């Protein structure tokens, strides 16, 4: 019977899928940018920071204070979410968009302002005298001037500088308040003196994070990530329990941190996804049947209500994961990375988490210095997946 099901469903499990309607819409967005990128200079590995290339920068307000805008969600629909700018947010965007006037070799390709941070994609068209870090540091200094002017505005007569969120981000009144804030930032240090000026809260204490793009696929992925920020924030606010880091989830005597739907641990049946090295070797030597049968059996189990558990590390395991996500099957993902502050899953994992189909478990705390998963970590995570399934199936 199992062999028959494999024959009937095997090809369906691993056919090539086209993009979803949402992915197609996102791909259409910024089409002009994507048509141009074949002509652009792309960084070689190891050349980051030194010359031409694409960079994703993120500037975050201290303590994640929502001083740049207000999230608006019409009809309680996350897909309609937008961020309405404050005067400080509007002035910060103007500051970002003025970068090319000071650095003609730079283009601001894309940006998104959030209540507590700003994302931007910069394209450096040729080598600069001082590099991307110097440019971003200059932008940061200008942002801090705006921040200090915004802080100082609390002691200035109402409406002189500080503005509230307006009905429309592009309204004339907001632009006027943004312009007043920018003007105040220029003259404030001279008016107050150095001691009082530098005693003001700059709002942006940390230098923007800079992420160079070394692969062509990163541009479209980054633009999608930036564009989805308002929708994801709205979704997190509608379903906060699914995105809050849960500490001390105990399974089989081991403790995990988790994000997602912990009630998946109460399901009846669990199975691992662990493609063995021998199967891959056989496939490389021309006998792909064992590998294909195993991968399809994982999908078939999920279709029958089994919750699949795995770190999904290998290429073949990731293929199984992609099929499970496309078919909206629940899964438990073991992660070596831990959860940093304000963690949120990326892309399709975010959607699965919001729908209650995903639980991410990590046995280790977040490590900012970690860059690559080790072989020992892979072995340990696969062993934990087996352990989880054995314990939950025997309860």
TORTI-83391 format. One line per field, with one value per residue (C-alpha): residue number from 1; residue in one letter; chain; x, y, z. Coordinates in steps of 0.2 Angstrom, whole numbers. Each point is the difference from the previous one (the first is absolute). Layout:
num: NUM|...
residuo: A|...
cadena: A|...
east: X|...
north: Y|...
up: Z|...
//
This chain:
num: 1|2|3|4|5|6|7|8|9|10|11|12|13|14|15|16|17|18|19|20|21|22|23|24|25|26|27|28|29|30|31|32|33|34|35|36|37|38|39|40|41|42|43|44|45|46|47|48|49|50|51|52|53|54|55|56|57|58|59|60|61|62|63|64|65|66|67|68|69|70|71|72|73|74|75|76|77|78|79|80|81|82|83|84|85|86|87|88|89|90|91|92|93|94|95|96|97|98|99|100|101|102|103|104|105|106|107|108|109|110|111|112|113|114|115|116|117|118|119|120|121|122|123|124|125|126|127|128|129|130|131|132|133|134|135|136|137|138|139|140|141|142|143|144|145|146|147|148|149|150|151|152|153|154|155|156|157|158|159|160|161|162|163|164|165|166|167|168|169|170|171|172|173|174|175|176|177|178|179|180|181|182|183|184|185|186|187|188|189|190|191|192|193|194|195|196|197|198|199|200|201|202|203|204|205|206|207|208|209|210|211|212|213|214|215|216|217|218|219|220|221|222|223|224|225|226|227|228|229|230|231|232|233|234|235|236|237|238|239|240|241|242|243|244|245|246|247|248|249|250|251|252|253|254|255|256|257|258|259|260|261|262|263|264|265|266|267|268|269|270|271|272|273|274|275|276|277|278|279|280|281|282|283|284|285|286|287|288|289|290|291|292|293|294|295|296|297|298|299|300|301|302|303|304|305|306|307|308|309|310|311|312|313|314|315|316|317|318|319|320|321|322|323|324|325|326|327|328|329|330|331|332|333|334|335|336|337|338|339|340|341|342|343|344|345|346|347|348|349|350|351|352|353|354|355|356|357|358|359|360|361|362|363|364|365|366|367|368|369|370|371|372|373|374|375|376|377|378|379|380|381|382|383|384|385|386|387|388|389|390|391|392|393|394|395
residuo: X|X|X|X|X|X|X|X|X|X|X|X|X|X|X|X|X|X|X|X|X|X|X|X|X|X|X|X|X|X|X|X|X|X|X|X|X|X|X|X|X|X|X|X|X|X|X|X|X|X|X|X|X|X|X|X|X|X|X|X|X|X|X|X|X|X|X|X|X|X|X|X|X|X|X|X|X|X|X|X|X|X|X|X|X|X|X|X|X|X|X|X|X|X|X|X|X|X|X|X|X|X|X|X|X|X|X|X|X|X|X|X|X|X|X|X|X|X|X|X|X|X|X|X|X|X|X|X|X|X|X|X|X|X|X|X|X|X|X|X|X|X|X|X|X|X|X|X|X|X|X|X|X|X|X|X|X|X|X|X|X|X|X|X|X|X|X|X|X|X|X|X|X|X|X|X|X|X|X|X|X|X|X|X|X|X|X|X|X|X|X|X|X|X|X|X|X|X|X|X|X|X|X|X|X|X|X|X|X|X|X|X|X|X|X|X|X|X|X|X|X|X|X|X|X|X|X|X|X|X|X|X|X|X|X|X|X|X|X|X|X|X|X|X|X|X|X|X|X|X|X|X|X|X|X|X|X|X|X|X|X|X|X|X|X|X|X|X|X|X|X|X|X|X|X|X|X|X|X|X|X|X|X|X|X|X|X|X|X|X|X|X|X|X|X|X|X|X|X|X|X|X|X|X|X|X|X|X|X|X|X|X|X|X|X|X|X|X|X|X|X|X|X|X|X|X|X|X|X|X|X|X|X|X|X|X|X|X|X|X|X|X|X|X|X|X|X|X|X|X|X|X|X|X|X|X|X|X|X|X|X|X|X|X|X|X|X|X|X|X|X|X|X|X|X|X|X|X|X|X|X|X|X|X|X|X|X|X|X|X|X|X|X|X|X
cadena: A|A|A|A|A|A|A|A|A|A|A|A|A|A|A|A|A|A|A|A|A|A|A|A|A|A|A|A|A|A|A|A|A|A|A|A|A|A|A|A|A|A|A|A|A|A|A|A|A|A|A|A|A|A|A|A|A|A|A|A|A|A|A|A|A|A|A|A|A|A|A|A|A|A|A|A|A|A|A|A|A|A|A|A|A|A|A|A|A|A|A|A|A|A|A|A|A|A|A|A|A|A|A|A|A|A|A|A|A|A|A|A|A|A|A|A|A|A|A|A|A|A|A|A|A|A|A|A|A|A|A|A|A|A|A|A|A|A|A|A|A|A|A|A|A|A|A|A|A|A|A|A|A|A|A|A|A|A|A|A|A|A|A|A|A|A|A|A|A|A|A|A|A|A|A|A|A|A|A|A|A|A|A|A|A|A|A|A|A|A|A|A|A|A|A|A|A|A|A|A|A|A|A|A|A|A|A|A|A|A|A|A|A|A|A|A|A|A|A|A|A|A|A|A|A|A|A|A|A|A|A|A|A|A|A|A|A|A|A|A|A|A|A|A|A|A|A|A|A|A|A|A|A|A|A|A|A|A|A|A|A|A|A|A|A|A|A|A|A|A|A|A|A|A|A|A|A|A|A|A|A|A|A|A|A|A|A|A|A|A|A|A|A|A|A|A|A|A|A|A|A|A|A|A|A|A|A|A|A|A|A|A|A|A|A|A|A|A|A|A|A|A|A|A|A|A|A|A|A|A|A|A|A|A|A|A|A|A|A|A|A|A|A|A|A|A|A|A|A|A|A|A|A|A|A|A|A|A|A|A|A|A|A|A|A|A|A|A|A|A|A|A|A|A|A|A|A|A|A|A|A|A|A|A|A|A|A|A|A|A|A|A|A|A|A
east: 0|14|9|-16|-3|18|-3|-16|6|19|1|-14|11|15|-6|7|-12|-2|-1|-15|-11|7|18|-5|-7|16|11|-9|3|16|1|10|13|1|2|14|10|8|10|5|17|-1|12|12|1|12|-2|-14|2|13|-9|-15|-14|-17|-3|-14|1|-12|0|-10|-6|7|-10|-11|-10|-14|4|1|-18|-16|-6|-17|-10|-16|-14|12|8|19|1|-6|12|10|11|-5|15|3|10|16|-4|-3|16|10|-7|5|17|2|-6|12|15|2|2|15|6|-5|7|-13|-19|-13|-9|-13|-5|-13|-3|-7|-5|16|13|4|5|9|9|14|9|18|4|19|13|-1|15|-5|-12|-17|3|6|-16|-12|9|-3|-19|0|7|-13|-13|6|-1|-18|-3|8|-11|-15|5|2|-17|-8|6|-5|-17|-13|0|16|9|-8|-15|-12|-4|-11|-14|11|19|2|-11|6|-1|11|13|0|3|14|8|0|8|13|4|1|12|12|0|-3|18|5|-16|3|18|10|-3|-19|-1|9|-10|-15|-6|5|-14|12|14|6|8|-11|3|7|-2|9|-8|11|-13|-11|-15|2|-7|-17|-1|5|-13|-13|5|0|-17|-8|6|-17|-10|11|-1|-19|-1|11|-12|-15|8|13|0|6|16|5|15|-5|13|2|-11|4|0|8|10|7|-4|-2|-4|-14|-10|-16|-14|5|-17|8|9|-17|-4|-1|14|17|14|17|7|18|7|15|16|-1|-16|9|15|-11|-9|16|5|-16|-12|-12|-14|4|2|-15|-11|6|-4|-17|-4|3|-12|-13|2|-3|-16|-6|1|17|10|17|15|17|14|-2|18|5|-6|-12|-7|-3|-9|-12|-2|-5|-13|-8|-1|-8|-13|-2|5|5|18|13|16|16|11|18|-1|-10|-11|6|-10|-15|3|-13|1|4|-11|-10|4|-8|-16|0|3|-15|-11|5|8|18|10|18|10|18|10|13|0|3|18|3|18|-7|1|0|-8|13|-1|-1|-15|-8|2|-6|-16|-4|2|-12|-13|0|-1|-15|-9|4|-6|-16|-5|2|-10
north: 0|12|-3|3|17|4|-3|10|15|0|11|12|2|7|8|17|13|18|15|4|15|10|-5|5|17|3|-4|12|14|8|-8|15|-3|-19|3|12|-11|-11|16|3|-3|-14|-3|-15|-9|9|17|6|19|4|5|-1|-11|-2|3|-2|12|0|15|-4|12|-3|-12|-3|16|2|18|0|-5|-8|-17|2|-16|4|-13|-10|-7|-2|0|18|6|16|11|18|11|12|16|-9|-15|11|11|-17|-6|17|-2|-17|6|14|-12|1|19|-2|-16|-1|-17|-7|-4|-3|-15|-4|4|-3|10|-9|7|-4|-2|3|-12|6|-8|10|-3|7|1|2|0|14|9|-6|-14|-5|1|18|4|-9|8|18|-5|-6|17|9|-11|3|19|-3|-10|13|13|-11|-3|19|3|-6|16|12|8|-13|-2|9|-15|-16|-7|-13|-14|7|-8|0|-3|12|14|18|3|-15|6|17|-8|-11|15|9|-15|-1|19|-2|-14|11|14|-9|-3|18|6|-12|-2|-16|-6|2|-6|-16|-3|-2|-17|-3|-14|-10|-5|-15|2|-8|-18|-3|-16|-2|-10|-12|-10|6|-9|11|15|-6|-10|16|11|-13|0|19|1|-13|9|9|-15|-11|13|0|-18|-2|13|-10|-17|5|-17|-9|12|2|-10|-14|-5|-17|-11|-18|-15|-16|7|14|18|11|18|1|11|-5|-12|-10|-10|-10|-10|-6|-9|-19|-5|7|-6|7|6|-6|-4|-12|2|-17|4|16|-10|-13|13|8|-17|-2|-9|14|-11|-2|19|4|-13|6|19|-4|-11|15|10|-14|-1|19|-2|-13|12|-4|15|-1|5|5|13|-1|2|-9|5|-15|4|17|-6|-10|15|11|-13|0|19|1|-13|9|-15|3|-3|3|8|-2|15|2|19|4|15|18|14|5|-16|-4|-15|5|-2|-16|-5|16|-4|-18|7|13|-15|-11|-13|3|-2|4|-7|4|-9|14|19|13|3|16|-7|-16|0|-19|-15|-14|-18|-4|12|-9|-17|6|8|-16|-10|12|-1|-19|2|12|-12|-15|9|7|-16|-10|12
up: 0|5|-17|-9|9|-4|-19|0|10|-2|-15|7|16|-9|-16|-4|6|-7|11|10|-5|15|-5|-18|6|10|-15|-11|13|-4|-17|-7|14|-4|-19|4|12|-14|-5|18|8|13|14|0|16|12|-8|11|6|-13|-16|-11|6|8|18|12|15|15|12|17|13|17|10|-15|5|-13|-4|-19|-4|5|-7|-8|-4|-10|3|12|-16|1|-19|0|14|-3|11|2|3|14|-3|5|-11|-15|3|2|-17|-8|7|-7|-17|0|0|-19|0|11|-8|-18|-2|12|-4|13|-9|14|17|13|16|15|17|8|-14|-19|-13|-16|-15|-7|-16|-1|-19|1|13|13|8|17|-2|6|18|-1|-10|13|14|-7|-2|18|6|-10|8|17|-3|-4|15|12|-8|3|18|2|-7|16|9|-15|-1|-8|-18|-3|-5|7|-10|2|-12|-14|-10|-16|1|-15|7|-1|18|4|-13|8|17|-7|-8|16|9|-13|2|19|-2|-9|12|17|5|-3|10|15|1|0|17|-1|-18|3|16|-11|-4|-19|-2|-11|11|-10|-18|-13|-4|-17|-10|-17|-13|-9|-9|-14|8|16|-8|-4|17|9|-8|4|18|1|-8|11|16|3|-3|11|15|-2|0|16|8|-4|5|13|9|-16|-2|19|5|12|12|8|-11|7|-11|5|14|-11|0|-15|-4|-13|-12|-8|4|15|0|-15|14|5|-17|-1|-12|-4|-12|-4|-17|-1|-17|3|-9|-7|-10|-7|-6|-8|-9|-6|-7|-10|12|6|5|19|2|-10|9|17|-5|-6|15|11|-10|0|19|2|-12|12|15|7|6|-8|11|-6|-1|-19|-4|-16|-17|-1|17|-5|-15|11|11|-15|-5|17|1|-17|5|17|11|18|4|14|-5|11|-1|6|0|15|1|0|7|-12|-9|-14|-13|-18|-15|-1|17|7|-10|7|18|-2|-5|14|-10|6|16|0|14|5|14|0|4|-14|-4|-10|-5|-7|-19|-6|7|4|-4|19|1|-15|8|17|-8|-10|16|9|-13|2|19|-1|-12|12|15|-7|-9|16|11
//
